[in-house]
Amino acid sequence: MVTRGGNAPVPGAAVLRAAAGPGGSVRAGTAPEPAPPPVPHSRCPPPAPARAEPSPQYMDYLCFRGLCCKGPPPPRAEYDLVCIGLTGSGKTSLLSRLCSESPENVVSTTGFSIKAVPFQNAILNVKELGGADNIRKYWSRYYQGSQGVIFVLDSASSEDDLETARNELHSALQHPQLCTLPFLILANHQDKPAARSVQEK
């Protein structure tokens, strides 16, 4: 503290501390304030604030939103297939049956047609190509983008037609755009008396 003349303190005066500087000079400064006491450390985390229970009205709202405000279902996976075979092998009838179409409306394909066939959790976009002699030479133009091949043959056809179908199948198996794809070979018309068994084919 600062004294006036003697030892009497000066009211309201700051505490000064004299220190000898270089050459014996005296410099004064304000005394440092004491450091605050250390805060005791606790290993326990502070308690979490209490959470209010949701009201029954809010729970009803959540149930209503879950039942009535659902988004659209996820899209089904789609695969592009090509279906080939000679004329009369039953390609169109087979695909129409898979699509639950009336057999009375089945007309033999002269060019190509595309049908979306539901299969389990996927959609098969099947591109059916006509099997006439003047169309088969253009089959390869429609192979691009295919992910699988369905080859349909008439198991009750003549030996000549069966040999032609065998040659077309071998050509498809060796085609650069199809040779690595999965093949499904269907021996159709098994209900006919002249139908051949798997061993005979």
N, CA, C and O of each residue as an XYZ file, in Angstrom:
804
protein
N       0.843     -1.180      0.000
C       0.000      0.000      0.000
C       0.882      1.235      0.000
O       2.082      1.129      0.255
N       0.321      2.398     -0.279
C       1.074      3.653     -0.321
C       0.853      4.404      0.969
O      -0.278      4.523      1.440
N       1.927      4.910      1.543
C       1.833      5.692      2.792
C       2.085      7.143      2.501
O       2.777      7.502      1.548
N       1.516      7.960      3.331
C       1.681      9.399      3.187
C       2.673      9.860      4.245
O       2.317     10.013      5.414
N       3.891     10.076      3.842
C       4.896     10.580      4.772
C       5.369      9.497      5.692
O       6.488      9.003      5.550
N       4.528      9.110      6.649
C       4.926      8.108      7.621
C       4.431      6.759      7.248
O       4.601      6.297      6.120
N       3.794      6.109      8.237
C       3.288      4.769      8.017
C       1.801      4.733      7.774
O       1.226      3.657      7.612
N       1.159      5.906      7.746
C      -0.301      5.903      7.564
C      -0.633      5.609      6.121
O      -0.077      6.248      5.229
N      -1.516      4.670      5.858
C      -1.864      4.333      4.474
C      -2.732      5.391      3.841
O      -3.523      6.052      4.515
N      -2.583      5.543      2.562
C      -3.422      6.465      1.803
C      -4.677      5.725      1.393
O      -4.587      4.701      0.716
N      -5.856      6.214      1.784
C      -7.093      5.492      1.443
C      -7.267      5.412     -0.064
O      -7.023      6.377     -0.788
N      -7.696      4.240     -0.521
C      -7.996      4.039     -1.938
C      -6.797      3.954     -2.823
O      -6.966      3.878     -4.040
N      -5.594      3.959     -2.306
C      -4.399      3.899     -3.154
C      -4.049      2.460     -3.454
O      -4.309      1.569     -2.646
N      -3.453      2.228     -4.624
C      -3.043      0.886     -5.017
C      -1.760      0.513     -4.325
O      -0.965      1.372     -3.945
N      -1.568     -0.771     -4.168
C      -0.347     -1.259     -3.543
C       0.770     -1.186     -4.562
O       0.630     -1.682     -5.679
N       1.873     -0.572     -4.185
C       3.017     -0.407     -5.068
C       4.176     -1.193     -4.524
O       4.296     -1.403     -3.317
N       5.053     -1.640     -5.449
C       6.241     -2.358     -5.042
C       7.423     -1.723     -5.743
O       7.455     -1.588     -6.966
N       8.407     -1.332     -4.918
C       9.593     -0.670     -5.461
C      10.651     -1.704     -5.700
O      10.820     -2.635     -4.913
N      11.345     -1.544     -6.758
C      12.444     -2.445     -7.093
C      13.580     -1.628     -7.631
O      13.376     -0.686     -8.398
N      14.770     -1.982     -7.234
C      15.959     -1.259     -7.681
C      16.300     -1.667     -9.082
O      16.409     -2.854     -9.391
N      16.476     -0.652     -9.955
C      16.843     -0.910    -11.333
C      18.312     -0.703    -11.533
O      19.058     -0.584    -10.561
N      18.754     -0.657    -12.780
C      20.161     -0.421    -13.068
C      20.590      0.948    -12.572
O      19.856      1.924    -12.726
N      21.757      1.025    -11.986
C      22.287      2.274    -11.465
C      21.651      2.714    -10.174
O      21.831      3.857     -9.754
N      20.912      1.838     -9.538
C      20.315      2.184     -8.266
C      19.010      2.914     -8.357
O      18.440      3.284     -7.330
N      18.506      3.140     -9.577
C      17.216      3.821     -9.702
C      16.111      2.917     -9.214
O      16.244      1.694     -9.173
N      15.059      3.528     -8.858
C      13.915      2.801     -8.313
C      12.769      2.892     -9.290
O      12.435      3.983     -9.752
N      12.136      1.726     -9.626
C      10.958      1.711    -10.499
C       9.809      1.043     -9.757
O      10.013      0.100     -8.993
N       8.661      1.516     -9.978
C       7.469      1.041     -9.264
C       6.556      0.324    -10.224
O       6.528      0.640    -11.413
N       5.820     -0.623     -9.731
C       4.863     -1.364    -10.548
C       3.731     -1.876     -9.701
O       3.810     -1.879     -8.473
N       2.695     -2.302    -10.348
C       1.521     -2.823     -9.643
C       1.773     -4.261     -9.251
O       2.288     -5.038    -10.054
N       1.432     -4.617     -8.075
C       1.626     -5.984     -7.596
C       0.736     -6.938     -8.369
O      -0.425     -6.602     -8.603
N       1.214     -8.120     -8.784
C       0.371     -9.094     -9.526
C      -0.744     -9.641     -8.656
O      -0.591     -9.852     -7.453
N      -1.889     -9.865     -9.325
C      -3.021    -10.433     -8.602
C      -2.784    -11.916     -8.359
O      -2.152    -12.586     -9.175
N      -3.272    -12.416     -7.276
C      -3.076    -13.849     -6.984
C      -3.793    -14.718     -7.999
O      -4.862    -14.347     -8.483
N      -3.218    -15.879     -8.332
C      -3.827    -16.816     -9.289
C      -5.087    -17.421     -8.693
O      -5.160    -17.642     -7.484
N      -6.089    -17.693     -9.539
C      -7.323    -18.295     -9.010
C      -7.062    -19.717     -8.524
O      -6.174    -20.398     -9.036
N      -7.808    -20.149     -7.569
C      -7.592    -21.499     -7.032
C      -7.885    -22.549     -8.102
O      -8.767    -22.326     -8.931
N      -7.193    -23.667     -8.118
C      -7.435    -24.718     -9.137
C      -8.822    -25.327     -8.984
O      -9.329    -25.527     -7.879
N      -9.417    -25.614    -10.149
C     -10.743    -26.236    -10.149
C     -10.565    -27.737     -9.986
O      -9.818    -28.359    -10.741
N     -11.222    -28.305     -9.037
C     -11.064    -29.764     -8.845
C     -11.534    -30.519    -10.076
O     -12.594    -30.213    -10.621
N     -10.756    -31.509    -10.527
C     -11.076    -32.308    -11.717
C     -11.981    -33.486    -11.336
O     -11.745    -34.181    -10.348
N     -13.003    -33.683    -12.138
C     -13.931    -34.784    -11.894
C     -13.909    -35.715    -13.085
O     -13.980    -35.254    -14.224
N     -13.815    -36.997    -12.859
C     -13.821    -37.987    -13.928
C     -15.219    -38.334    -14.402
O     -15.373    -38.928    -15.469
N     -16.199    -37.994    -13.668
C     -17.579    -38.322    -14.035
C     -18.114    -37.251    -14.973
O     -17.985    -36.064    -14.673
N     -18.721    -37.637    -16.119
C     -19.290    -36.642    -17.033
C     -20.502    -35.983    -16.409
O     -21.150    -36.551    -15.530
N     -20.802    -34.786    -16.866
C     -21.988    -34.112    -16.305
C     -23.247    -34.887    -16.646
O     -23.316    -35.518    -17.700
N     -24.206    -34.852    -15.807
C     -25.446    -35.598    -16.075
C     -26.158    -35.063    -17.302
O     -26.211    -33.853    -17.525
N     -26.710    -35.984    -18.105
C     -27.440    -35.596    -19.308
C     -28.763    -34.959    -18.926
O     -29.392    -35.341    -17.939
N     -29.176    -33.976    -19.728
C     -30.468    -33.352    -19.407
C     -31.613    -34.337    -19.585
O     -31.569    -35.215    -20.447
N     -32.581    -34.185    -18.800
C     -33.737    -35.086    -18.843
C     -34.512    -34.884    -20.136
O     -34.731    -33.750    -20.562
N     -34.932    -35.995    -20.770
C     -35.699    -35.948    -22.010
C     -37.169    -36.187    -21.721
O     -37.556    -37.079    -20.967
N     -37.953    -35.357    -22.349
C     -39.393    -35.489    -22.130
C     -39.936    -36.639    -22.968
O     -39.510    -36.827    -24.107
N     -40.847    -37.390    -22.435
C     -41.479    -38.482    -23.163
C     -42.387    -37.916    -24.252
O     -43.098    -36.940    -24.015
N     -42.369    -38.540    -25.485
C     -43.253    -38.034    -26.544
C     -44.712    -38.211    -26.169
O     -45.101    -39.176    -25.510
N     -45.491    -37.266    -26.604
C     -46.912    -37.304    -26.286
C     -47.612    -38.365    -27.127
O     -47.100    -38.740    -28.182
N     -48.762    -38.856    -26.692
C     -49.517    -39.828    -27.505
C     -49.894    -39.274    -28.869
O     -49.935    -40.016    -29.850
N     -50.171    -37.965    -28.944
C     -50.522    -37.372    -30.233
C     -49.350    -37.444    -31.209
O     -49.532    -37.683    -32.403
N     -48.141    -37.231    -30.680
C     -46.963    -37.298    -31.545
C     -46.712    -38.732    -32.021
O     -46.317    -38.941    -33.167
N     -46.937    -39.713    -31.152
C     -46.769    -41.103    -31.556
C     -47.789    -41.487    -32.619
O     -47.466    -42.224    -33.551
N     -49.026    -40.990    -32.486
C     -50.038    -41.249    -33.509
C     -49.630    -40.637    -34.844
O     -49.856    -41.221    -35.904
N     -49.029    -39.458    -34.778
C     -48.578    -38.802    -36.010
C     -47.488    -39.618    -36.694
O     -47.494    -39.758    -37.917
N     -46.554    -40.158    -35.913
C     -45.490    -40.971    -36.499
C     -46.049    -42.224    -37.167
O     -45.607    -42.605    -38.251
N     -47.018    -42.861    -36.517
C     -47.638    -44.055    -37.112
C     -48.363    -43.708    -38.403
O     -48.280    -44.445    -39.385
N     -49.075    -42.584    -38.403
C     -49.810    -42.166    -39.600
C     -48.847    -41.863    -40.744
O     -49.096    -42.236    -41.891
N     -47.746    -41.183    -40.424
C     -46.780    -40.855    -41.466
C     -46.113    -42.111    -42.021
O     -45.845    -42.196    -43.220
N     -45.844    -43.093    -41.147
C     -45.227    -44.322    -41.618
C     -46.137    -45.138    -42.515
O     -45.665    -45.828    -43.419
N     -47.463    -45.066    -42.269
C     -48.406    -45.854    -43.058
C     -48.804    -45.163    -44.353
O     -48.973    -45.819    -45.381
N     -48.954    -43.851    -44.312
C     -49.549    -43.133    -45.439
C     -48.553    -42.300    -46.239
O     -48.876    -41.866    -47.344
N     -47.390    -42.071    -45.728
C     -46.463    -41.158    -46.389
C     -45.185    -41.868    -46.827
O     -44.135    -41.234    -46.932
N     -45.257    -43.151    -47.080
C     -44.071    -43.863    -47.549
C     -43.733    -43.442    -48.974
O     -44.619    -43.129    -49.769
N     -42.447    -43.438    -49.282
C     -42.016    -43.105    -50.622
C     -42.261    -44.256    -51.584
O     -42.695    -45.330    -51.168
N     -41.990    -44.045    -52.862
C     -42.182    -45.123    -53.842
C     -41.225    -46.272    -53.583
O     -40.133    -46.052    -53.058
N     -41.602    -47.485    -53.936
C     -40.705    -48.632    -53.727
C     -39.458    -48.496    -54.587
O     -39.490    -47.822    -55.616
N     -38.371    -49.119    -54.185
C     -37.144    -49.030    -54.981
C     -37.346    -49.652    -56.357
O     -38.086    -50.627    -56.486
N     -36.705    -49.113    -57.380
C     -36.875    -49.662    -58.728
C     -36.352    -51.090    -58.817
O     -35.365    -51.446    -58.173
N     -37.030    -51.903    -59.628
C     -36.621    -53.287    -59.816
C     -35.487    -53.345    -60.832
O     -35.446    -52.577    -61.793
N     -34.577    -54.268    -60.596
C     -33.449    -54.425    -61.521
C     -33.960    -54.893    -62.885
O     -34.896    -55.689    -62.964
N     -33.348    -54.401    -63.940
C     -33.747    -54.753    -65.298
C     -32.557    -55.369    -66.039
O     -31.410    -54.950    -65.883
N     -32.878    -56.381    -66.852
C     -31.855    -57.074    -67.642
C     -32.357    -57.198    -69.078
O     -33.532    -57.480    -69.315
N     -31.461    -56.986    -70.023
C     -31.799    -57.055    -71.442
C     -31.376    -58.413    -71.999
O     -30.202    -58.779    -71.946
N     -32.345    -59.149    -72.532
C     -32.091    -60.471    -73.104
C     -32.514    -60.476    -74.565
O     -33.350    -59.676    -74.984
N     -31.928    -61.381    -75.331
C     -32.328    -61.587    -76.711
C     -32.829    -63.017    -76.845
O     -32.206    -63.953    -76.344
N     -33.955    -63.177    -77.524
C     -34.582    -64.487    -77.709
C     -34.572    -64.812    -79.202
O     -35.134    -64.075    -80.011
N     -33.923    -65.928    -79.557
C     -33.792    -66.311    -80.959
C     -34.204    -67.768    -81.123
O     -34.274    -68.523    -80.154
N     -34.472    -68.143    -82.352
C     -34.907    -69.496    -82.690
C     -35.598    -69.486    -84.039
O     -35.987    -68.428    -84.533
N     -35.754    -70.654    -84.638
C     -36.387    -70.738    -85.947
C     -37.866    -70.398    -85.856
O     -38.463    -70.419    -84.780
N     -38.440    -70.085    -87.004
C     -39.878    -69.822    -87.068
C     -40.663    -71.058    -86.635
O     -40.351    -72.175    -87.046
N     -41.666    -70.852    -85.814
C     -42.493    -71.951    -85.334
C     -41.951    -72.653    -84.110
O     -42.545    -73.630    -83.654
N     -40.851    -72.189    -83.569
C     -40.307    -72.840    -82.368
C     -41.098    -72.502    -81.109
O     -40.978    -73.194    -80.098
N     -41.903    -71.447    -81.161
C     -42.746    -71.113    -80.012
C     -42.219    -69.967    -79.166
O     -42.571    -69.857    -77.991
N     -41.384    -69.115    -79.739
C     -40.835    -67.987    -78.974
C     -41.932    -67.031    -78.524
O     -42.009    -66.663    -77.352
N     -42.782    -66.634    -79.471
C     -43.828    -65.661    -79.148
C     -44.821    -66.228    -78.147
O     -45.225    -65.530    -77.217
N     -45.219    -67.477    -78.322
C     -46.172    -68.092    -77.388
C     -45.582    -68.195    -75.988
O     -46.276    -67.963    -74.999
N     -44.315    -68.537    -75.907
C     -43.667    -68.661    -74.606
C     -43.624    -67.324    -73.880
O     -43.975    -67.248    -72.703
N     -43.196    -66.265    -74.569
C     -43.107    -64.955    -73.931
C     -44.482    -64.405    -73.577
O     -44.648    -63.756    -72.544
N     -45.463    -64.662    -74.431
C     -46.819    -64.203    -74.121
C     -47.364    -64.895    -72.880
O     -48.055    -64.277    -72.070
N     -47.057    -66.154    -72.736
C     -47.507    -66.881    -71.545
C     -46.825    -66.338    -70.289
O     -47.462    -66.201    -69.245
N     -45.537    -66.030    -70.391
C     -44.830    -65.470    -69.243
C     -45.361    -64.094    -68.865
O     -45.276    -63.688    -67.707
N     -45.909    -63.377    -69.846
C     -46.489    -62.054    -69.585
C     -47.979    -62.125    -69.287
O     -48.638    -61.090    -69.185
N     -48.523    -63.336    -69.146
C     -49.950    -63.543    -68.824
C     -50.859    -62.946    -69.891
O     -51.926    -62.419    -69.574
N     -50.446    -63.025    -71.143
C     -51.275    -62.536    -72.234
C     -52.145    -63.672    -72.775
O     -51.831    -64.849    -72.599
N     -53.222    -63.304    -73.424
C     -54.130    -64.305    -73.969
C     -53.481    -65.019    -75.156
O     -52.939    -64.361    -76.044
N     -53.527    -66.353    -75.185
C     -52.921    -67.073    -76.324
C     -53.646    -66.824    -77.634
O     -53.095    -67.091    -78.702
N     -54.867    -66.320    -77.575
C     -55.613    -66.067    -78.804
C     -55.032    -64.902    -79.598
O     -55.236    -64.807    -80.808
N     -54.313    -64.022    -78.920
C     -53.763    -62.845    -79.596
C     -52.325    -63.041    -80.060
O     -51.680    -62.082    -80.484
N     -51.818    -64.258    -79.986
C     -50.431    -64.508    -80.363
C     -50.303    -64.522    -81.884
O     -51.020    -65.244    -82.577
N     -49.375    -63.709    -82.387
C     -49.086    -63.650    -83.817
C     -47.590    -63.851    -83.995
O     -46.793    -63.246    -83.278
N     -47.207    -64.681    -84.930
C     -45.797    -64.970    -85.159
C     -45.033    -63.689    -85.487
O     -45.510    -62.848    -86.250
N     -43.857    -63.551    -84.908
C     -43.047    -62.346    -85.096
C     -42.333    -62.404    -86.440
O     -41.651    -63.378    -86.757
N     -42.505    -61.337    -87.226
C     -41.854    -61.272    -88.533
C     -40.595    -60.408    -88.505
O     -39.730    -60.567    -89.366
N     -40.473    -59.518    -87.559
C     -39.284    -58.684    -87.415
C     -38.677    -58.894    -86.039
O     -37.927    -59.845    -85.813
N     -39.008    -58.004    -85.131
C     -38.602    -58.186    -83.736
C     -39.612    -57.481    -82.845
O     -40.292    -56.549    -83.274
N     -39.700    -57.923    -81.632
C     -40.580    -57.312    -80.634
C     -39.888    -57.382    -79.277
O     -39.003    -58.209    -79.057
N     -40.305    -56.507    -78.379
C     -39.725    -56.447    -77.038
C     -40.844    -56.610    -76.022
O     -41.871    -55.936    -76.097
N     -40.635    -57.506    -75.078
C     -41.602    -57.737    -74.008
C     -40.896    -57.612    -72.664
O     -39.766    -58.070    -72.492
N     -41.582    -56.987    -71.721
C     -41.074    -56.868    -70.351
C     -41.655    -58.015    -69.533
O     -42.850    -58.038    -69.240
N     -40.810    -58.952    -69.172
C     -41.242    -60.157    -68.456
C     -40.858    -60.022    -66.986
O     -39.670    -59.929    -66.677
N     -41.834    -60.006    -66.064
C     -41.483    -59.960    -64.637
C     -40.918    -61.300    -64.186
O     -41.456    -62.360    -64.508
N     -39.837    -61.232    -63.444
C     -39.194    -62.455    -62.953
C     -38.638    -62.177    -61.569
O     -37.645    -61.466    -61.411
N     -39.302    -62.755    -60.556
C     -38.915    -62.551    -59.163
C     -38.853    -61.054    -58.869
O     -39.861    -60.363    -59.010
N     -37.689    -60.537    -58.461
C     -37.565    -59.118    -58.138
C     -36.936    -58.312    -59.268
O     -36.379    -57.241    -59.032
N     -37.022    -58.822    -60.493
C     -36.392    -58.151    -61.633
C     -37.361    -58.096    -62.808
O     -38.408    -58.743    -62.813
N     -36.976    -57.306    -63.794
C     -37.711    -57.199    -65.048
C     -36.772    -57.637    -66.173
O     -35.666    -57.113    -66.308
N     -37.221    -58.598    -66.975
C     -36.441    -59.071    -68.116
C     -36.993    -58.423    -69.378
O     -38.109    -58.727    -69.800
N     -36.223    -57.542    -69.972
C     -36.603    -56.926    -71.238
C     -36.111    -57.840    -72.362
O     -34.949    -57.793    -72.765
N     -37.032    -58.670    -72.852
C     -36.673    -59.709    -73.820
C     -36.936    -59.190    -75.231
O     -38.058    -58.812    -75.569
N     -35.896    -59.180    -76.035
C     -36.003    -58.780    -77.437
C     -36.116    -60.051    -78.279
O     -35.149    -60.795    -78.442
N     -37.309    -60.278    -78.805
C     -37.554    -61.482    -79.611
C     -37.302    -61.176    -81.081
O     -37.827    -60.202    -81.620
N     -36.504    -62.008    -81.717
C     -36.185    -61.830    -83.135
C     -36.884    -62.905    -83.954
O     -36.904    -64.075    -83.572
N     -37.452    -62.504    -85.071
C     -38.110    -63.463    -85.946
C     -37.128    -64.500    -86.471
O     -35.939    -64.223    -86.628
N     -37.647    -65.714    -86.746
C     -36.771    -66.814    -87.133
C     -36.875    -67.244    -88.572
O     -36.415    -68.331    -88.919
N     -37.476    -66.411    -89.441
C     -37.580    -66.781    -90.853
C     -36.202    -66.735    -91.517
O     -35.271    -66.107    -91.012
N     -36.098    -67.424    -92.677
C     -34.809    -67.499    -93.370
C     -34.280    -66.118    -93.738
O     -33.080    -65.870    -93.626
N     -35.158    -65.216    -94.175
C     -34.710    -63.898    -94.627
C     -34.464    -62.926    -93.474
O     -34.043    -61.792    -93.704
N     -34.722    -63.354    -92.237
C     -34.525    -62.484    -91.069
C     -33.324    -62.930    -90.247
O     -32.679    -62.104    -89.601
N     -33.020    -64.205    -90.259
C     -31.943    -64.717    -89.396
C     -30.590    -64.076    -89.700
O     -29.755    -63.936    -88.807
N     -30.372    -63.688    -90.954
C     -29.085    -63.075    -91.295
C     -28.906    -61.699    -90.661
O     -27.800    -61.160    -90.645
N     -29.988    -61.132    -90.142
C     -29.907    -59.825    -89.481
C     -29.903    -59.944    -87.952
O     -29.919    -58.924    -87.262
N     -29.883    -61.130    -87.429
C     -29.918    -61.299    -85.973
C     -28.798    -60.528    -85.277
O     -29.019    -59.876    -84.257
N     -27.612    -60.612    -85.836
C     -26.447    -60.029    -85.154
C     -26.565    -58.519    -84.975
O     -25.880    -57.945    -84.129
N     -27.419    -57.872    -85.754
C     -27.591    -56.428    -85.601
C     -28.297    -56.066    -84.293
O     -28.247    -54.918    -83.853
N     -28.940    -57.030    -83.687
C     -29.708    -56.766    -82.464
C     -29.058    -57.384    -81.227
O     -29.670    -57.424    -80.159
N     -27.842    -57.857    -81.365
C     -27.177    -58.491    -80.221
C     -26.593    -57.476    -79.244
O     -26.440    -57.777    -78.060
N     -26.274    -56.305    -79.713
C     -25.560    -55.342    -78.871
C     -26.381    -54.974    -77.631
O     -27.583    -54.726    -77.718
N     -25.716    -54.946    -76.495
C     -26.369    -54.590    -75.240
C     -27.052    -55.742    -74.535
O     -27.596    -55.559    -73.446
N     -27.036    -56.925    -75.130
C     -27.697    -58.070    -74.499
C     -26.886    -58.561    -73.305
O     -25.656    -58.521    -73.311
N     -27.597    -59.021    -72.287
C     -26.964    -59.564    -71.084
C     -27.220    -61.055    -70.914
O     -26.751    -61.661    -69.950
N     -27.952    -61.640    -71.830
C     -28.245    -63.061    -71.797
C     -28.973    -63.459    -73.066
O     -29.517    -62.606    -73.767
N     -28.986    -64.765    -73.366
C     -29.573    -65.278    -74.603
C     -30.537    -66.411    -74.270
O     -30.225    -67.293    -73.471
N     -31.713    -66.373    -74.893
C     -32.680    -67.472    -74.825
C     -32.803    -68.056    -76.232
O     -33.214    -67.366    -77.165
N     -32.446    -69.316    -76.374
C     -32.568    -69.983    -77.669
C     -33.677    -71.022    -77.553
O     -33.609    -71.936    -76.731
N     -34.703    -70.864    -78.395
C     -35.868    -71.752    -78.368
C     -35.842    -72.618    -79.626
O     -35.684    -72.115    -80.739
N     -35.998    -73.923    -79.430
C     -36.069    -74.831    -80.576
C     -37.297    -75.726    -80.444
O     -37.781    -75.999    -79.345
N     -37.777    -76.166    -81.585
C     -38.938    -77.058    -81.643
C     -38.436    -78.493    -81.536
O     -37.806    -79.015    -82.456
N     -38.725    -79.120    -80.401
C     -38.236    -80.485    -80.184
C     -38.947    -81.508    -81.058
O     -38.509    -82.654    -81.156
N     -40.053    -81.097    -81.701
C     -40.791    -82.016    -82.570
C     -40.591    -81.692    -84.048
O     -41.328    -82.199    -84.894
N     -39.611    -80.858    -84.367
C     -39.396    -80.464    -85.756
C     -38.705    -81.584    -86.536
O     -38.277    -82.586    -85.963
N     -38.606    -81.395    -87.833
C     -37.966    -82.399    -88.688
C     -36.457    -82.400    -88.464
O     -35.904    -81.513    -87.814
N     -35.816    -83.409    -89.016
C     -34.367    -83.509    -88.872
C     -33.664    -82.331    -89.540
O     -32.669    -81.822    -89.024
N     -34.183    -81.901    -90.688
C     -33.565    -80.774    -91.386
C     -33.684    -79.492    -90.564
O     -32.715    -78.745    -90.429
N     -34.872    -79.242    -90.017
C     -35.057    -78.034    -89.204
C     -34.227    -78.096    -87.924
O     -33.697    -77.084    -87.467
N     -34.122    -79.286    -87.356
C     -33.319    -79.422    -86.140
C     -31.838    -79.183    -86.439
O     -31.120    -78.604    -85.624
N     -31.386    -79.632    -87.612
C     -29.999    -79.373    -87.997
C     -29.771    -77.880    -88.234
O     -28.728    -77.340    -87.867
N     -30.750    -77.219    -88.849
C     -30.634    -75.766    -89.047
C     -30.594    -75.035    -87.713
O     -29.809    -74.103    -87.533
N     -31.434    -75.455    -86.784
C     -31.432    -74.835    -85.455
C     -30.097    -75.053    -84.752
O     -29.596    -74.166    -84.061
N     -29.524    -76.246    -84.935
C     -28.230    -76.530    -84.311
C     -27.144    -75.615    -84.877
O     -26.292    -75.130    -84.133
N     -27.171    -75.383    -86.173
C     -26.173    -74.504    -86.788
C     -26.336    -73.059    -86.314
O     -25.350    -72.370    -86.053
N     -27.576    -72.610    -86.206
C     -27.815    -71.241    -85.728
C     -27.380    -71.087    -84.271
O     -26.860    -70.043    -83.879
N     -27.594    -72.120    -83.486
C     -27.166    -72.068    -82.086
C     -25.646    -71.983    -81.985
O     -25.117    -71.201    -81.196
N     -24.948    -72.781    -82.778
C     -23.481    -72.739    -82.760
C     -22.961    -71.378    -83.213
O     -21.973    -70.883    -82.673
N     -23.618    -70.771    -84.201
C     -23.201    -69.441    -84.656
C     -23.389    -68.404    -83.559
O     -22.553    -67.519    -83.377
N     -24.496    -68.519    -82.829
C     -24.741    -67.570    -81.738
C     -23.738    -67.757    -80.607
O     -23.271    -66.782    -80.019
N     -23.410    -69.005    -80.305
C     -22.454    -69.269    -79.226
C     -21.065    -68.729    -79.542
O     -20.303    -68.398    -78.634
N     -20.733    -68.641    -80.838
C     -19.412    -68.176    -81.238
C     -19.372    -66.688    -81.578
O     -18.310    -66.158    -81.906
N     -20.509    -66.015    -81.504
C     -20.527    -64.596    -81.863
C     -19.806    -63.782    -80.792
O     -19.983    -64.048    -79.603
N     -18.991    -62.786    -81.187
C     -18.223    -62.027    -80.190
C     -19.078    -61.325    -79.142
O     -18.641    -61.154    -78.004
N     -20.293    -60.915    -79.509
C     -21.144    -60.194    -78.560
C     -21.969    -61.123    -77.672
O     -22.615    -60.666    -76.729
N     -21.952    -62.419    -77.968
C     -22.760    -63.364    -77.187
C     -21.938    -64.457    -76.525
O     -22.419    -65.116    -75.604
N     -20.716    -64.659    -76.974
C     -19.965    -65.841    -76.527
C     -19.684    -65.839    -75.031
O     -19.443    -66.903    -74.460
N     -19.706    -64.691    -74.380
C     -19.442    -64.637    -72.935
C     -20.712    -64.528    -72.103
O     -20.638    -64.413    -70.880
N     -21.873    -64.562    -72.744
C     -23.140    -64.374    -72.032
C     -23.738    -65.722    -71.635
O     -23.435    -66.742    -72.253
N     -24.590    -65.729    -70.602
C     -25.294    -66.972    -70.255
C     -26.340    -67.312    -71.307
O     -27.029    -66.430    -71.818
N     -26.452    -68.594    -71.624
C     -27.409    -69.100    -72.610
C     -28.438    -69.974    -71.906
O     -28.105    -70.780    -71.038
N     -29.694    -69.796    -72.301
C     -30.777    -70.674    -71.865
C     -31.375    -71.315    -73.114
O     -31.935    -70.620    -73.961
N     -31.258    -72.635    -73.231
C     -31.764    -73.365    -74.393
C     -33.044    -74.077    -73.983
O     -33.036    -74.922    -73.087
N     -34.138    -73.732    -74.641
C     -35.450    -74.299    -74.327
C     -35.884    -75.229    -75.452
O     -35.989    -74.812    -76.605
N     -36.136    -76.488    -75.112
C     -36.688    -77.455    -76.063
C     -38.206    -77.407    -75.937
O     -38.784    -78.035    -75.050
N     -38.841    -76.665    -76.821
C     -40.277    -76.413    -76.736
C     -41.078    -77.551    -77.390
O     -40.522    -78.450    -78.021
N     -42.396    -77.473    -77.214
C     -43.338    -78.428    -77.807
C     -43.102    -79.848    -77.288
O     -43.168    -80.808    -78.056
N     -42.836    -79.978    -76.032
C     -42.650    -81.300    -75.432
C     -43.963    -82.079    -75.339
O     -43.953    -83.282    -75.079
N     -45.084    -81.403    -75.550
C     -46.370    -82.092    -75.481
C     -46.724    -82.797    -76.791
O     -47.713    -83.528    -76.838
N     -45.959    -82.600    -77.831
C     -46.246    -83.243    -79.111
C     -45.710    -84.676    -79.117
O     -44.689    -84.960    -78.492
N     -46.402    -85.583    -79.827
C     -45.944    -86.990    -79.849
C     -44.547    -87.158    -80.437
O     -43.807    -88.051    -80.023
N     -44.182    -86.322    -81.384
C     -42.876    -86.473    -82.039
C     -41.758    -85.729    -81.313
O     -40.647    -85.618    -81.831
N     -42.045    -85.225    -80.129
C     -41.024    -84.463    -79.394
C     -39.856    -85.363    -79.018
O     -40.049    -86.509    -78.611
N     -38.664    -84.844    -79.155
C     -37.463    -85.595    -78.821
C     -37.090    -85.358    -77.365
O     -37.358    -84.299    -76.797
N     -36.473    -86.357    -76.786
C     -36.000    -86.218    -75.413
C     -34.661    -85.486    -75.409
O     -34.084    -85.209    -76.460
N     -34.187    -85.183    -74.225
C     -32.902    -84.493    -74.110
C     -31.779    -85.367    -74.655
O     -30.858    -84.855    -75.292
N     -31.837    -86.659    -74.421
C     -30.788    -87.553    -74.909
C     -30.768    -87.599    -76.437
O     -29.696    -87.689    -77.035
N     -31.929    -87.540    -77.070
C     -31.995    -87.597    -78.527
C     -31.481    -86.321    -79.171
O     -31.039    -86.336    -80.320
N     -31.537    -85.220    -78.437
C     -31.088    -83.962    -79.018
C     -29.579    -83.877    -79.000
O     -29.011    -82.882    -79.451
